[in-house]
Amino acid sequence: MFRNNHGWGLKEMLFLSAILLFFVLLIAVLVGQLYGNIGNATPSAYQKVEQNLLRAAKRYYKDNESNYVTSDNLVLEDYLSLKDLTVDDDICEGYVMMNEKKFDAYISCDHYETEGY
């Protein structure tokens, strides 16, 4: 693998390229493993949180007739528990708005956010 007057040969170039490719693939695998567990919860798990928030807000509305309520208020007034707002150790926060008898829930978590939040 010594350079001669003609520069690198094909064997040397292929060998060095193979080593470089090996390290690039190794780094890609390690980064994938490091960040692979982030956001593993399915969107349906977050939709369940939205449904829990909606149910609690409907019960809250019957008692208070408010057009807007936050998840913090629902938890404080025992309409909802923190367990109902949690997805894989990711505690979400959110709010519910009521317009013309239609309830819309919006949540924000570390790895998910409802469109329009």
Buried (B, 14 or more C-beta within 10 A) or exposed (E): EEEEEEEBEEEEEEEEEEEEEEEEEEEEEEEEEEEEEEEEBEEEBBBBBBEBBBBBBEBBBEEEEEEEBBBEBBBEBEBBEEEBBBBEEBEBBBBBBBEEEEBBBBBEBEEBBBEEE
